[in-house]
Amino acid sequence: MRGPAFRPISKELQAVDVELPPFVRETATQFGAGVPYALKVLAGQLADDPDMGRPSNLPGILTVTVDGDLFEDCPALAVGYIREPDRIEIRYVNRISFTELAEPIEPIEPVADAQDRGLREEGLADPATDAVTVREVADAWQRISGWLQRNAPDSYAALRAGAGPAAIAALEGDLGIRIPVELHVLWLLTAGDGGVNGRGCLPGNWALMTLDAVAARYRLRMDSQDYEDTFNTDRPEDERITVWKATWIPVVALGPADGTSGLYLDAATGYLGRWSRYNEAPDEELDTLVTYLEEAADMLEAPALATRDKPGLIGGALVWLSRIDPAQEDRWQPWTG
């Protein structure tokens, strides 16, 4: 296991409690039979040295890596945890590549750090609020992925592993804008949905986009806006057409391989909106990414109360009723909890 540096621990320091929530434990077991033991060892070390982790790009979250070579049937792992005065709570566990494990440790990517400092100076970023957002997104996604693991194993298997910080930083540089903290933590947990039979796991059978798809769609939409701008200069102000803004980040698509429409996250406002390649006027969703994921989790856990869509199963795959293939309706089994 690695942190920024190991240092002697005073015997006078009292060990803190280390908590591993059930949803994190369930997620971790998929990575290998040796992972629970590795986490047990890590928990013991964190209890003695709560500050062994390094600051992450996520407010309030420290990370430490586990070298898989030290444990049987355990890959290299990145473990994120919250450090409080009398307790530690592990929030997520992700596989990482050998390359990422070997990378030198940097507290925060320099570009993002400079932007974050500027936002804080302008009063537009609140570390305490961001820390709450990190927890909310992690909890909501773990509720969704935990449900899939227990009840829809085919859909669960289609989820991609989380992206590494370097991949997210590279996308941030490609787009030229700061990735909001809520999207950052979601991509650390999963970097897209491969889907089952063309269906994603989100309401409407929509799919979380891969980072490559995000970059490609963003460039296409910005090109569409550049085209409109050549005519906007000669249009009256109230007739100018906006099909895309630089702060809009595509997040969800109609399907894993269907990029005709989807949802974007506005990095400036924090709200979701609808996009379409046919350049219809953008449609505000008035959902944040947190409320969107929480509602999806609520519908899975309490389907009787679901209003926006109804979850069900076809074999081992989650299928939402609103966009079910008519040819498969007879195979669809509603989920009743």
C-alpha angles and dihedrals in degrees: 000000000000137000128160090282139335117238135180114276119224112240087222092067114099117228116244128222116265116207125199108190116221094244090056091046091052092049093048095053091066091066096065144315091259095055097087090055091047090052090048090055091046091050090055091051092047090050089058097037110025093174098054092108127084128239113269132205087262118084114247094009124113121192134208128180128226118213104224092205089072093062133049115248093002125120125210108285140197112212122194121200142173117234116211128169096263104015147035124213121196107221105182144001121204135176115243132192126250088249092057091046090054095048116109113258116255120180094221133352106267096233095048091043093056092047092048091051090052092050091050091049089053091048093244098117127054115192092203092052091046090052090055090049090053091055094046095051093045092049094047094048093045089053090053097043092043090054090049092049092053100039112016107035094169092057091044092053090053093062114103122231117261119278120247121245090251092057092050091047089051091052090048089054091046093053093040094224136096114265108233114246094243092056091042093058093044091055090048087058098042131357099205145319121264090195133209119263091345095310128117125208099246123094112291087027088277119157136226105244124239118244091251090052090049092054094045094047092046092054092048092050093047089051089053090053092047088055092051091047091061087065098033091072089067096039125091110259094251091052099051114122124229115190096158142011127207090240094057113102117191109231111159129037133198088253141345090271099022115091098169094109143348146134130302129197114227105222090200098055105019092233129123123236137180123255132188133186088228089070098239114166110282114261119217113226096193088214125117118217088254095054091043093055093041091053091049089051091047092052091052094047097040107024093166088067096045114121107165096053141345123238123219143154137250104188107309096340130095111236123182116217099226094072104025119148106251089222089062100042092104090058095048115107116195115233110237100175 
